[in-house]
Every structure is written in structure tokens, then in C-alpha cells.
């Protein structure tokens, strides 16, 4: 039986048993997505260490896993899992314990609605997404905002003034930049006439990075800030507040909070590619037609990841007042200007 016939049979069965089909797809999708983003994020950490090593003219990981050090992160994970689990004596223990769990749950909520490329079978594209929702773009924005709660939980529960200061800084930074980021998402939706991320990708005969250059720049800056990466990592400014809201965490709990930053970096890169860089759209690759969309998609994501790492290795950290001023006084007005542009130009994308 041909693959297309199998897909048709599954589709007809799904139409007759929608609840069972949704449950099965949800469980399988959650397991696959969880494995993919954790493995990929682990090697994003490795990639950052190697790229920063090249930028700073030093070796990156090069001991565990041949000369490239590709198993260094596995060794780090084993070390964190086996370290003693300690909780500060005066910490609010339930909230302290739940903060890393909430952060992990948030990334899973975001990943569930993000398309991870597509496959081409019989001339028809099938997006790889667990939950293909009509409002997936807004859902992702809303789910990302939950990360602010986990940051506050970690800083407040630690009973440490530096942790609390780092949490407040992180919250101020996130709120200041999630507003212009959300306006840019709406601007893209206006041009695409949809809030569905799959339909936004399919509508990009011209990448929205070219149709909305201002929105692309604002969204990129807002994304870097929301991720808390240099030059916008004031919640972890070592010369002022030690390690910020993670100061009192150690072992696997610290590892989870640290790892979520790189998972969000990976997911944020995917969001940027979907909204502004055409997603998985690209020329056909002979002999690789079924997976050509996946190749183009992950090539774009890799380029965005390297750009984020390059930015970290090239710029100095801003002060927190400079960051908030940039967000409210520049990014927000520019995002509104881009929204007006999208409304006018969007008439030609109907």
C-alpha cells in the first residue's frame, strides 16, 4: 500500500473517531516533541560554547566526545543529576520546588503549537505540528508570558534579595518587550489574514522580513530581550546581582532553569523563522523532495541560532534602565508604526 493511501485511511478513521485520534496524536506528539526539543536544546548549548570559543579565540568543548566535545553536555547532565539536592533553610519550599517545573511546562505548552517544519508526500505538504490551532500565534505569545511566573516564583521563594532583584528585573524586561513583540505578531497576522502559524507560513510568497523590515527588526530585538540574552541579560548581571533568580538553585533544579533558557532560544528561533523567514518554504531539492521542507526549515533555524550566539559574543550588557527605556520609548512606538504599515500594505496581500 502506498504511503498516500495509508494517510488517507488514517484521515478517514480520524474523521470517524475524532476524540480517540486527538488523544493518540496528542500523546505521541508530546513524547516526540519533548524528546526533540530537549536533544536539540542540549546541542544548542554545545553550539554556543563552540561558536563563542571561536569568537574569543579559545577552545570550546574538546575533551568529552572526540575533538569536538559533542558529548560534553551529556557529561554535564550526569553531573547535575548526581549532585546533592539542597534547599535553602528559609526558602518557601513548595514554590521553590515548583518554579523549575513550571518553567519546563511552559516550554512544552509553547512547543505543542509550533510547527516543526513539514514533509512533502505525493505533492502535498503535511505540517509537523501537534496542535494546529486557528489562534496558534497568539497562543504561543500567551504561553511564553507564563515564563514570567516561573521567574518570579524562583526569585521570591529563594528568600534572597539578589534572587528577588533578578526576578523583578526579568519581569520588567519581559513585560516591556512582550508588548511590542505581540504587536509585531498581529502585524504579520494582518498581512497573512490569519493567526494560524501554518497558514502564515503558507502565505509567504514574499518573506515578511522583506514586506515588514521594521517589524522584523523590532521582533528580533524583542525576542533577544525576552530570551534574556546579552546584551539584555540584566536578570543575571553577575557584577550586580550574582546569578539573579537562580542564585539559590543548584544541581538538577538549577539545570532545569538553565536548560529552559536554551529551549526557549530554540523555540524563539523557530517562531522568528515561521513569522518572517518563510518557515519551511524553499526551492525543491532533487532526490530529497519529501524532506526538502525540513531541510530548509532547520537551515533557517540554525542561521538564526548562530546569529543569536554571535550577538552575545559581540555586544556589551546594557543597564536595566536602558533596556526598559528602549522597550517602552522605542520598540513599542516602532511596533505601532509597523502595525500601521501592515494595515496599509496588507491590502495588497489579500
Secondary structure, DSSP 8 states (H G I E B T S, - for coil): --HHHHHHHHHHHHHHSHHHHHHHHHHHHHHHHHHHHHHHHHHHHHHHHHHHHHHTTS--S-SSSTTTTTTHHHHHHHHHHHS-----TTS-HHHHHHHHHHHHHHHHHHHHHS---EEEETTEEEE--S---TTHHHHHHHHHHTHHHHHHHHHHHTT-HHHHHHHHHHHHHHHHHHHHHHHHHHHHHHHHT-S-HHHHHHT-SS-HHHHTHHHHHHHHHHHHHHTT-TTS-GGG-HHHHTTGGGTT--HHHHHHHHHHHHHHHHHHHHHHHHHHS-TT-----TT-GGGHHHHHHHHHHHHHHHHHHHHHHH-----HHHHHHIIIIIIHHHHHHHHHHHHHHGGGG-
